[in-house]
Amino acid sequence: RMAAAPPSYCFVAFPPCSKDGLVVFGKNSARPRDEVQEVVYFAAAAHDPGSKVECTYIEIEQVPKTHAVVLSRPSWLWGAEMGANEHGVCVANEAVVTREPASESEALLGMDLVRLGLERGATAKEALDVIVALLEEHGQGGNYYEDGSSCHTFQSAFLIVDRNEAWILETSGKYWAAEKITEGAKCICNQLSLTTKIDAEHPELRNYVRSQGWWNGDSDFNFSEVFSLADDHLACCSGRESLEKQGGEVSAQTMIDVLRDKDSGVCVDSESFLTTASIVSVLPQDPSFPCVHYFTGTPDPSRSIFKPFIFVDDVKLVPKVQSPSFGNDDPAKKIPRFQEKPDRRHELYKAHEWARSLLENDQDKGQKLMRIMLDLEKQGLEAMEDILTRTEVLDPA
């Protein structure tokens, strides 16, 4: 029996559904409850010809130049659940189950492809092209969780966004299809959603599914019908309703509110899974304005604060949101993998645990602390909104 994919949600809203000519992107990353997610920055870099890059499980060829990226990632792996690059490209990953079992053989994880797309793509379409080329060359596979007792494998779906367009990319093995989005609001989750509107696809996709007996070649080609198990593709993504309720007013704040919504199931808090980190990105369609990315770096957005990040020269690393490094002694790198679990909590995660304990054990103090933190978050959102709506650049002096 295949494992259930964690119920994560990704969103994008374009004008006229969003405010002030902004593209708004958001994701809740549902992962095993005890997993620590960190926020890391990697500067743009040049690489020597013939050099390699070590991903989570395999080594692949490096490219001559990689873009600066900021990532939210499970701290044991190389890739990322979600992130952005210096060119205003955002990518998020969803684990999905298809009628084709995902490979247990170690290859590229969906999370590796998120980071590789961001490091190598200056537009959403470029990032998509990077991801599908790497899928073709290296395949996808390996354990999605830090678990030495069982191998949890999934196929991958992606939401890839820039200032002008978004692509929903859904995969099964090396085969894939993609839909281009330039207006309205979209939500993707841990179920296939592409139907008959396909704007790009693997050149052998239809021949392959016909050879498997999954499609007769005469009826309309519906990607999720062909690749989903039973009627999985018919289940509506509950996040879509949360976003549609916002009408034409989607902003950073409303996207945050959507990600905090436990009643809809978008904010996950179950026996197995928890929303371990969240992101909201605001991408002005006017390229003269900077993109702003808000990360929690801690679990449960209903009890976490979104903190802004902007790409600037000389970005300073924040050690408080980075997990300890174990180098080659990391159990994730040793074969057999995951024979033990080190303490990967960073300082912000530990502070979050303390605050959560306070909320649960002393409601008055906990509520007071939450009000203070939400006020700080509001100040940060207002400051960023001021930057994004300013009609002229002010002298920083």
Buried (B, 14 or more C-beta within 10 A) or exposed (E): EEBEBBBBBBBBBBBEBBBBBBBBBBBBBBBBBEBBBBBBBBEEEEBEEEEEBEBBBBEBEBBEEBBBBBBBBBBBBBBBBBBBBBBBBBBBBBBBBBBBEBBEEBBBBBBBBBBBBBBBBBBBBBBBBBBBEBBEEBBBBBBBBBEBEEBBBBBBBBBBBBBBBBBBBBBBBBBBBBBBBEEBBBBBBBBBBBBEEBEBBBEEBBEBBBEEEEBEEEEEBBBBBBBBEEEBBEEEBBBBBBBBEBEEEBBBBBBBBBBBBEEBBBBBBEEEBBBBBBBBBBBBBEEEBBBBBBBBBBBBBBBBBBBBBEBEEEBEEBEEBBBBEBEEEBBBBEEEBBEEBBEBBBEBBBEBEEBBEBBEEEEEEBEEBBEEBEEEBEEBBEEBBEBBEEEEEEEEE
